[in-house]
């Protein structure tokens, strides 16, 4: 039933109508989730950063007798920062896994229902409406809503180029110089800047910053009297045993402890996004008191607090069972996905952390990137395109790999086939144009009437310089829409057939596709490509 906008305030209507790319894709996925038997033609989600690889371990641990405890205190209101017993376990946990040189204090911990709530509340207590927080781009785009919807706080973007710069040749390289430049631009626009957001490991780049880099960023914040909101929610999701993550809480003396606030949660490192639990550690008592006032809006049930406390104190299970198994599964899934990307020529950032890969599908414009994103979604695979992360260069996508192998295999097969088909179509179109020009030099082709022609604005954007990606592959693919030459329903039907049959290994051997009278030859090629991908 439609809602009359007069019932809401202007702010209420703005919140109601807020719909970004990430929300749009998740809404479609929520209505049509893939299921092996109940909905085999549903959407495969390679966009939401959830770890679905360790549910067996979690189920076994979370159903042990110590988790099933109920007491009167758990059914009553707690301190809005969380029960003391939970904050004590969080402090001990962070002390150990962040390698803090001294024990962290339970009184400096705030626990809320997720890191989104923490972002919203921090913004509310350190900023006034219309104030600004610096953030390097690309970044997890939902933070925009976290800060803006409740607190009316804005983000000021510090773009990082995909071009590898500096001596280390790292794409999307964050430096103090870039932060200084962004701060200068913000001040020139008359904005009031209160803080900077730093993510380590990064989302979506999966970059792990060194202690020296993080200290340099924190010193930049101190010089400019900015708060540093440090997001470390992926700190234990590092799956290369030779790589060590360094938390800022491991530093002997922070440059500005009163303005440094460290976030962590259960969603990523413990594959428990549905638990909705985020933690904040800060030594600023004023901020702690203000956050506690907002805690009544963002509290967590007593029984959940008990379960999380029991989990965090079980150091043996965490270090000997969960973390090794989780890292092993993440490493295998990452290896599979990156191998598939290599096989179809898609460059990516090779990083040993997080639940996703940042991959470059080499689109020339943001319009083309959005078109490719919609093609994937039409064919039942949802990815996150770079626009959702405010990436300054078009063509980048975040691909989540932390899913069961069959889902990962099916989703990647569709991505590979569509990418190969679109690339082949482009090369075929170029070949036809070249042959036509050679066979009839007198012919004049009106480019504005071509089905692949671009508007003047699109052409200007394509002709503008695109940063060289250094160590990434240099060949650029401009993917054309194949929908005009091939019925969408036919490809959807073929993909659906594969999803139904892929579990039967002998089916692939018994069924060899043949071209029937009147069938489109291109459809046969797509089917063969799907079979080839499924056999890998």
Protein Blocks (a to p, Z undefined) as FASTA:
>chain_A
ZZdfklpcfklmmmmmgccfklmmmmmmmmmcccfklmmmbccdfkbccdfklmmmmmmm
mmgfklmcccfklmpccdfkbpfklmmmmmmmmmmmnopabdcdfklpccdebjklmmmm
mmmmmpcehiacdddddddfklmmmmmmmnopacddddddfbdgdjkopghiacfklmmm
mmmmmmmnopacfbdcddddddfklpacdfklmmmmmmmmmmnopacdddfklmmmccbf
kbccddfklpfbafblmlcccdddfklmnopaknopaddddfbfklmmmmmmmmmmmccc
fklmmmmmmmmmmmmlmmmmmmmmmmmmmmmmmmmmmmmmmmnopacdddfedjbdcdde
hiabfklmmmmmmmmmmnopacddfklnopabghiacddfbbcfklmmmmmmmmmmmmmm
mmmmmmmmmmmmmmmmmmmmmbccdfklpfkbccfklmmmmmpccddehjacfbdcdddd
fklmocfklmmmmmmmmmmmmmpmklmmmpccdddehiafklmmmmmmmmmmmmZZ
